[in-house]
């Protein structure tokens, strides 16, 4: 997270940058696949930066995840939001703009499921 924050910089007071949502409502098949990935290392690239001050949201696009049963139309990390703006707003942002291509940043992490 710190490497990402340093690379891009925040635009709003609420900093998120803690996860990539791959699949918001997984099927039973997806759940089984995710069980097999739990705790495994992952690597990905941050490729674009998107920000809209009027929407109050900032996000970065990611690529290179391979077959992770991604169901999100825009694989990304919500980076920061303005006061009272929900992180889900980044989906709308990325539906409207590609974002600016940035110097690629390679990041590593561990696959962990967050169940709601």
N, C-alpha and C positions, 0 to 999 in steps of 0.2 A: 504494500500500500504506500509506504513512504517513497519508494522509488517512482511509483506512478505519480504521486503528488508533486514530487520534485520535477519530473519530466514535463508535466502539463501545467500545473498551477491551478488553483481554484478561482472561481468567479463569484461564488455565493457563500453565504455564511454556514449553511448546513452541508457538511462534507460527508459523503457516503463512501464510495470507492472501496467497498468491502467484498463484493461478490459479483458474479455473472449469473443472471437468471437464464438457464438453459431451457427450462420446461416448467411453465407455471402450473399446469394441471396434468400431471403425467398419467398415462394409461397404466394398467396392470403390467403390460409388457415393458414399458419404460421403467417402472418401479423395479422390476427384476434386473434390468440392465444396470440401473443405478446402484443396486445392492452389490453388483460385481465390481463396480468402480470405486466404492467407498474406500477412502484412504490412499488411493493411488495418486502418484504425482501427475501433474498436468503442466503443459507449457503452451503459451499462446503469445500472439503479437498484438500490440496496440497500434492501430494504423491510422485512425482519423479522430479529430477532435471536433465536436459539435457544440455550439452554444447559441442560445437565443435569449438575450437579456429581457425581452418582452414576456417570454414564457417563464423566465426565471429558472432555467434548467441547463445543465451542462453534462455532457456524456462523451465517452470515447468508444469507438467501434473496436471490436477485437476479431481476430481471425486465427486460423491455424489450430482449431480445437479438434478437428477430425470428426469421427462419428460418436458424438456424445448425446445422441437423441435430442438434438436441439429443436425446439418447436417455436422459439421466439423469432419473429420476422427480422429483427435487427439485433444480432448478438452484440452486446455492449456492456459497459459498466457505467452506471449512473454515478457521476462524479460529484456534482454538488447541485443544491437547489436553494432558491431564495426562501425567505420566511413564508411559511404556510403552503409551500408548493410540494406536492407529493412526488417521490421519486418515479412513480409510474409515468409521470408526464414525459420522461425521456423517450418513451415509445412513440409518442406523438411527434416529438422533436425529430427523431430519426426517420419517421415516415415522411417528413417534409424536406429534410436536407441530408445530404451525404456527409457533410462536415469537411473540414480542411485536412488534407493529407499531412501527416506529421512524420518526423523522423521516427522510423519504427522502433518500438521498445519491446524487447522480449522479456516476458515475465513467467515465473514458475509458481506453482501452488500445489495444493492437495485437494483432491475431489472430496467434498463434504456436502451432504444433503442437508438442506434446511427445510423441514416440513412445517407447513402451516396448519 
